[in-house]
Amino acid sequence: MDTSSNPETFYSNLKEKLQDTSSWPSEYLYKFIIKSNPSKVNTIETIFDNIGAVIQKIPSKKGTYVSVSVNVVMKSPDAVIEKYKEVGRLVDGVISL
């Protein structure tokens, strides 16, 4: 997810797509890729703590990166976007898919 050029436009488009394709509350699957670093993985887990998230971590073949999938029921498109922003703010170098 490339938000570097104009994040507000990107999130506005994402919100519109989420509103058009789902009824809310709805289950949502986040996918992140980060360099293997227990602290970064822990930060993502903490962000989604206590909201019923199911988190799966899969290391790359060489162990350099970790794919983190988070499956969780979210209340609204705004809630989905807020979590993306929080992860981007707190986890340096994260790639959101």
DRENTORMI-306678 format. One line per field, with one value per atom (N, C-alpha, C): residue number from 1; atom name; z negated, y negated, x negated; residue in three letters. Coordinates in steps of 0.02 Angstrom, whole numbers, padded with zeros to 5 digits. Atoms other than C-alpha are relative to their C-alpha. Last residue first. Example, Ala and Ser with C-alpha at 12.3 -4.5 7.8 and 13.67 -1.06 7.14 Angstrom:
i	c(2 | 2 | 2 | 1 | 1 | 1);
at	c(N | CA | C | N | CA | C);
c3	c(00003 | -00357 | -00037 | 00000 | -00390 | 00000);
c2	c(00059 | 00053 | -00055 | 00059 | 00225 | -00060);
c1	c(00042 | -00684 | 00039 | -00045 | -00615 | -00045);
aa	c(SER | SER | SER | ALA | ALA | ALA);
END
This chain:
i	c(97 | 97 | 97 | 96 | 96 | 96 | 95 | 95 | 95 | 94 | 94 | 94 | 93 | 93 | 93 | 92 | 92 | 92 | 91 | 91 | 91 | 90 | 90 | 90 | 89 | 89 | 89 | 88 | 88 | 88 | 87 | 87 | 87 | 86 | 86 | 86 | 85 | 85 | 85 | 84 | 84 | 84 | 83 | 83 | 83 | 82 | 82 | 82 | 81 | 81 | 81 | 80 | 80 | 80 | 79 | 79 | 79 | 78 | 78 | 78 | 77 | 77 | 77 | 76 | 76 | 76 | 75 | 75 | 75 | 74 | 74 | 74 | 73 | 73 | 73 | 72 | 72 | 72 | 71 | 71 | 71 | 70 | 70 | 70 | 69 | 69 | 69 | 68 | 68 | 68 | 67 | 67 | 67 | 66 | 66 | 66 | 65 | 65 | 65 | 64 | 64 | 64 | 63 | 63 | 63 | 62 | 62 | 62 | 61 | 61 | 61 | 60 | 60 | 60 | 59 | 59 | 59 | 58 | 58 | 58 | 57 | 57 | 57 | 56 | 56 | 56 | 55 | 55 | 55 | 54 | 54 | 54 | 53 | 53 | 53 | 52 | 52 | 52 | 51 | 51 | 51 | 50 | 50 | 50 | 49 | 49 | 49 | 48 | 48 | 48 | 47 | 47 | 47 | 46 | 46 | 46 | 45 | 45 | 45 | 44 | 44 | 44 | 43 | 43 | 43 | 42 | 42 | 42 | 41 | 41 | 41 | 40 | 40 | 40 | 39 | 39 | 39 | 38 | 38 | 38 | 37 | 37 | 37 | 36 | 36 | 36 | 35 | 35 | 35 | 34 | 34 | 34 | 33 | 33 | 33 | 32 | 32 | 32 | 31 | 31 | 31 | 30 | 30 | 30 | 29 | 29 | 29 | 28 | 28 | 28 | 27 | 27 | 27 | 26 | 26 | 26 | 25 | 25 | 25 | 24 | 24 | 24 | 23 | 23 | 23 | 22 | 22 | 22 | 21 | 21 | 21 | 20 | 20 | 20 | 19 | 19 | 19 | 18 | 18 | 18 | 17 | 17 | 17 | 16 | 16 | 16 | 15 | 15 | 15 | 14 | 14 | 14 | 13 | 13 | 13 | 12 | 12 | 12 | 11 | 11 | 11 | 10 | 10 | 10 | 9 | 9 | 9 | 8 | 8 | 8 | 7 | 7 | 7 | 6 | 6 | 6 | 5 | 5 | 5 | 4 | 4 | 4 | 3 | 3 | 3 | 2 | 2 | 2 | 1 | 1 | 1);
at	c(N | CA | C | N | CA | C | N | CA | C | N | CA | C | N | CA | C | N | CA | C | N | CA | C | N | CA | C | N | CA | C | N | CA | C | N | CA | C | N | CA | C | N | CA | C | N | CA | C | N | CA | C | N | CA | C | N | CA | C | N | CA | C | N | CA | C | N | CA | C | N | CA | C | N | CA | C | N | CA | C | N | CA | C | N | CA | C | N | CA | C | N | CA | C | N | CA | C | N | CA | C | N | CA | C | N | CA | C | N | CA | C | N | CA | C | N | CA | C | N | CA | C | N | CA | C | N | CA | C | N | CA | C | N | CA | C | N | CA | C | N | CA | C | N | CA | C | N | CA | C | N | CA | C | N | CA | C | N | CA | C | N | CA | C | N | CA | C | N | CA | C | N | CA | C | N | CA | C | N | CA | C | N | CA | C | N | CA | C | N | CA | C | N | CA | C | N | CA | C | N | CA | C | N | CA | C | N | CA | C | N | CA | C | N | CA | C | N | CA | C | N | CA | C | N | CA | C | N | CA | C | N | CA | C | N | CA | C | N | CA | C | N | CA | C | N | CA | C | N | CA | C | N | CA | C | N | CA | C | N | CA | C | N | CA | C | N | CA | C | N | CA | C | N | CA | C | N | CA | C | N | CA | C | N | CA | C | N | CA | C | N | CA | C | N | CA | C | N | CA | C | N | CA | C | N | CA | C | N | CA | C | N | CA | C | N | CA | C | N | CA | C | N | CA | C | N | CA | C | N | CA | C | N | CA | C | N | CA | C);
c3	c(-00063 | -00086 | 00000 | 00007 | -00216 | 00067 | -00065 | -00215 | -00012 | -00014 | -00383 | 00071 | -00056 | -00386 | 00017 | -00052 | -00559 | 00054 | -00024 | -00658 | 00059 | 00054 | -00766 | 00023 | 00046 | -00641 | -00048 | -00037 | -00501 | -00043 | -00015 | -00624 | 00036 | 00063 | -00691 | 00012 | 00018 | -00516 | -00063 | -00048 | -00463 | -00018 | 00018 | -00625 | 00049 | 00060 | -00592 | -00022 | -00019 | -00416 | -00060 | -00039 | -00476 | 00016 | 00049 | -00610 | 00035 | 00038 | -00478 | -00050 | -00040 | -00368 | -00035 | -00056 | -00511 | 00042 | 00004 | -00663 | 00062 | 00010 | -00630 | 00006 | -00016 | -00653 | -00018 | 00056 | -00652 | 00025 | -00018 | -00548 | -00059 | 00056 | -00565 | 00024 | -00021 | -00449 | -00062 | 00056 | -00489 | 00027 | -00023 | -00358 | -00060 | 00029 | -00433 | 00030 | 00007 | -00345 | -00033 | 00000 | -00347 | -00014 | 00066 | -00399 | -00005 | 00030 | -00242 | -00070 | -00004 | -00189 | -00033 | -00069 | -00249 | -00002 | -00019 | -00423 | 00074 | -00043 | -00441 | 00020 | -00020 | -00582 | 00040 | -00026 | -00606 | 00024 | -00031 | -00715 | 00020 | -00010 | -00758 | 00041 | -00062 | -00824 | -00002 | -00029 | -00960 | 00064 | -00043 | -01004 | 00038 | 00035 | -01159 | 00046 | 00062 | -01068 | -00027 | -00011 | -00888 | -00062 | -00033 | -00919 | 00007 | 00052 | -01042 | 00029 | 00043 | -00910 | -00052 | -00039 | -00789 | -00042 | -00006 | -00922 | 00039 | 00063 | -00963 | 00003 | 00001 | -00781 | -00062 | -00049 | -00781 | 00003 | 00027 | -00943 | 00047 | 00049 | -00882 | -00028 | 00060 | -00729 | -00051 | 00060 | -00564 | -00060 | 00012 | -00438 | -00065 | 00036 | -00413 | -00003 | -00007 | -00298 | -00035 | 00007 | -00344 | 00012 | -00014 | -00297 | -00002 | -00009 | -00371 | 00017 | 00003 | -00348 | 00017 | -00045 | -00389 | -00011 | 00010 | -00462 | 00051 | -00048 | -00453 | -00019 | 00010 | -00563 | 00047 | 00061 | -00438 | -00061 | 00049 | -00269 | -00067 | 00062 | -00140 | -00039 | -00006 | 00039 | -00062 | -00057 | 00064 | 00000 | 00008 | -00108 | 00054 | 00057 | -00097 | -00011 | -00022 | 00077 | -00056 | -00048 | 00018 | 00023 | 00038 | -00135 | 00047 | 00036 | -00027 | -00037 | -00049 | 00091 | -00033 | -00022 | -00055 | 00050 | 00052 | -00129 | 00018 | 00004 | 00033 | -00050 | -00058 | 00056 | -00001 | 00011 | -00122 | 00059 | 00046 | -00101 | -00008 | 00031 | 00053 | -00045 | -00043 | 00131 | -00028 | 00002 | -00012 | 00042 | 00023 | -00040 | 00003 | -00006 | 00060 | -00018 | 00000 | 00000 | 00000);
c2	c(-00027 | 00242 | -00003 | -00021 | 00133 | 00024 | 00000 | 00124 | 00027 | -00049 | 00077 | -00009 | -00044 | -00019 | 00052 | 00028 | -00095 | 00052 | -00053 | -00025 | -00026 | -00032 | -00156 | 00053 | 00048 | -00281 | 00033 | 00039 | -00157 | -00050 | -00044 | -00038 | -00039 | -00013 | -00180 | 00045 | 00060 | -00239 | 00012 | 00007 | -00064 | -00059 | -00051 | -00047 | -00002 | 00023 | -00213 | 00050 | 00049 | -00157 | -00024 | -00036 | -00002 | -00047 | -00039 | -00103 | 00039 | 00047 | -00230 | 00036 | 00016 | -00088 | -00048 | 00046 | -00037 | -00008 | 00032 | 00078 | -00041 | 00072 | 00197 | -00032 | 00034 | 00385 | -00074 | 00030 | 00449 | -00030 | -00008 | 00552 | -00023 | 00014 | 00493 | 00003 | 00005 | 00563 | -00008 | -00001 | 00530 | -00011 | 00020 | 00575 | 00007 | -00036 | 00579 | -00028 | 00036 | 00531 | 00045 | 00072 | 00583 | -00041 | 00028 | 00763 | -00075 | 00015 | 00834 | -00030 | -00058 | 00920 | -00012 | -00013 | 00775 | 00060 | 00027 | 00788 | 00016 | -00048 | 00815 | -00031 | 00024 | 00733 | 00054 | -00054 | 00759 | -00032 | 00022 | 00646 | 00060 | -00062 | 00677 | -00019 | -00013 | 00515 | 00068 | -00064 | 00512 | 00018 | 00011 | 00328 | 00063 | 00010 | 00343 | -00019 | -00036 | 00325 | -00019 | -00038 | 00261 | 00041 | 00044 | 00122 | 00036 | 00045 | 00235 | -00045 | -00040 | 00371 | -00044 | -00015 | 00241 | 00040 | 00062 | 00179 | 00010 | 00011 | 00357 | -00064 | -00048 | 00388 | -00011 | 00025 | 00229 | 00046 | 00061 | 00280 | -00027 | -00016 | 00458 | -00062 | 00037 | 00391 | 00012 | -00042 | 00483 | -00038 | -00035 | 00344 | 00039 | 00039 | 00305 | 00040 | -00031 | 00360 | -00046 | 00042 | 00320 | 00041 | -00036 | 00395 | -00050 | 00043 | 00339 | 00044 | -00031 | 00449 | -00051 | 00030 | 00374 | 00034 | -00029 | 00450 | -00029 | -00051 | 00332 | 00027 | -00027 | 00213 | 00058 | 00007 | 00148 | 00008 | 00029 | 00203 | 00003 | -00037 | 00226 | -00034 | -00072 | 00182 | 00041 | -00029 | 00003 | 00076 | 00013 | -00063 | 00035 | -00041 | 00020 | -00009 | -00070 | -00053 | 00045 | -00007 | -00228 | 00072 | 00005 | -00215 | 00011 | -00063 | -00156 | 00000 | -00051 | -00304 | 00068 | 00017 | -00426 | 00051 | -00023 | -00337 | -00017 | -00072 | -00357 | 00026 | -00024 | -00537 | 00076 | 00014 | -00576 | 00023 | -00046 | -00485 | -00014 | 00041 | -00580 | 00044 | 00057 | -00519 | -00046 | 00052 | -00409 | -00061 | 00061 | -00307 | -00059 | 00059 | -00157 | -00062 | 00058 | 00000 | -00061);
c1	c(-00027 | 00026 | 00075 | -00069 | -00058 | 00026 | -00033 | -00247 | 00070 | -00052 | -00322 | 00027 | 00017 | -00486 | 00052 | 00044 | -00464 | -00013 | 00045 | -00318 | -00040 | 00038 | -00229 | -00051 | 00031 | -00159 | -00049 | 00048 | -00124 | -00038 | 00057 | -00041 | -00054 | 00035 | 00068 | -00061 | 00039 | 00114 | -00041 | 00055 | 00167 | -00045 | 00050 | 00267 | -00059 | 00035 | 00356 | -00053 | 00051 | 00398 | -00040 | 00051 | 00490 | -00058 | 00038 | 00583 | -00056 | 00043 | 00637 | -00043 | 00059 | 00700 | -00047 | -00014 | 00813 | -00062 | -00066 | 00833 | 00018 | 00005 | 00688 | 00069 | -00063 | 00690 | -00007 | -00036 | 00511 | 00066 | -00070 | 00390 | 00042 | -00043 | 00210 | 00073 | -00069 | 00078 | 00043 | -00047 | -00105 | 00070 | -00066 | -00235 | 00047 | -00056 | -00409 | 00064 | -00064 | -00569 | 00051 | 00014 | -00753 | 00064 | -00011 | -00718 | -00012 | 00065 | -00796 | 00006 | 00044 | -00635 | -00067 | 00023 | -00528 | -00048 | 00066 | -00450 | -00015 | 00036 | -00262 | -00066 | 00066 | -00165 | -00035 | 00043 | 00022 | -00065 | 00062 | 00130 | -00042 | 00038 | 00312 | -00061 | 00038 | 00384 | -00033 | -00019 | 00517 | -00037 | -00058 | 00502 | 00019 | -00064 | 00391 | 00058 | -00015 | 00224 | 00069 | -00062 | 00221 | 00020 | -00049 | 00094 | 00067 | -00027 | 00001 | 00054 | -00044 | -00023 | 00033 | -00060 | -00092 | 00049 | -00038 | -00213 | 00064 | -00035 | -00266 | 00042 | -00056 | -00310 | 00042 | -00049 | -00416 | 00061 | -00030 | -00505 | 00054 | -00052 | -00536 | 00036 | 00018 | -00628 | 00056 | -00004 | -00626 | -00028 | 00063 | -00606 | 00007 | 00051 | -00423 | -00064 | 00066 | -00282 | -00049 | 00059 | -00102 | -00063 | 00063 | 00064 | -00057 | 00058 | 00230 | -00059 | 00066 | 00383 | -00054 | 00050 | 00552 | -00067 | 00066 | 00710 | -00048 | 00021 | 00857 | -00069 | 00068 | 00957 | -00014 | 00038 | 01009 | 00043 | -00046 | 01072 | -00036 | -00015 | 00937 | 00055 | 00008 | 00889 | 00019 | -00036 | 00948 | -00001 | -00071 | 00898 | 00041 | -00023 | 00727 | 00075 | -00002 | 00698 | 00027 | -00055 | 00745 | 00008 | -00063 | 00633 | 00060 | -00008 | 00487 | 00067 | -00019 | 00510 | 00012 | -00067 | 00508 | 00026 | -00047 | 00358 | 00072 | 00001 | 00259 | 00052 | -00036 | 00312 | 00004 | -00071 | 00258 | 00043 | -00034 | 00092 | 00075 | -00053 | 00036 | 00042 | -00013 | -00127 | 00053 | 00051 | -00189 | 00017 | -00033 | -00031 | -00047 | 00044 | -00089 | 00039 | -00043 | 00000 | -00045);
aa	c(LEU | LEU | LEU | SER | SER | SER | ILE | ILE | ILE | VAL | VAL | VAL | GLY | GLY | GLY | ASP | ASP | ASP | VAL | VAL | VAL | LEU | LEU | LEU | ARG | ARG | ARG | GLY | GLY | GLY | VAL | VAL | VAL | GLU | GLU | GLU | LYS | LYS | LYS | TYR | TYR | TYR | LYS | LYS | LYS | GLU | GLU | GLU | ILE | ILE | ILE | VAL | VAL | VAL | ALA | ALA | ALA | ASP | ASP | ASP | PRO | PRO | PRO | SER | SER | SER | LYS | LYS | LYS | MET | MET | MET | VAL | VAL | VAL | VAL | VAL | VAL | ASN | ASN | ASN | VAL | VAL | VAL | SER | SER | SER | VAL | VAL | VAL | SER | SER | SER | VAL | VAL | VAL | TYR | TYR | TYR | THR | THR | THR | GLY | GLY | GLY | LYS | LYS | LYS | LYS | LYS | LYS | SER | SER | SER | PRO | PRO | PRO | ILE | ILE | ILE | LYS | LYS | LYS | GLN | GLN | GLN | ILE | ILE | ILE | VAL | VAL | VAL | ALA | ALA | ALA | GLY | GLY | GLY | ILE | ILE | ILE | ASN | ASN | ASN | ASP | ASP | ASP | PHE | PHE | PHE | ILE | ILE | ILE | THR | THR | THR | GLU | GLU | GLU | ILE | ILE | ILE | THR | THR | THR | ASN | ASN | ASN | VAL | VAL | VAL | LYS | LYS | LYS | SER | SER | SER | PRO | PRO | PRO | ASN | ASN | ASN | SER | SER | SER | LYS | LYS | LYS | ILE | ILE | ILE | ILE | ILE | ILE | PHE | PHE | PHE | LYS | LYS | LYS | TYR | TYR | TYR | LEU | LEU | LEU | TYR | TYR | TYR | GLU | GLU | GLU | SER | SER | SER | PRO | PRO | PRO | TRP | TRP | TRP | SER | SER | SER | SER | SER | SER | THR | THR | THR | ASP | ASP | ASP | GLN | GLN | GLN | LEU | LEU | LEU | LYS | LYS | LYS | GLU | GLU | GLU | LYS | LYS | LYS | LEU | LEU | LEU | ASN | ASN | ASN | SER | SER | SER | TYR | TYR | TYR | PHE | PHE | PHE | THR | THR | THR | GLU | GLU | GLU | PRO | PRO | PRO | ASN | ASN | ASN | SER | SER | SER | SER | SER | SER | THR | THR | THR | ASP | ASP | ASP | MET | MET | MET);
END
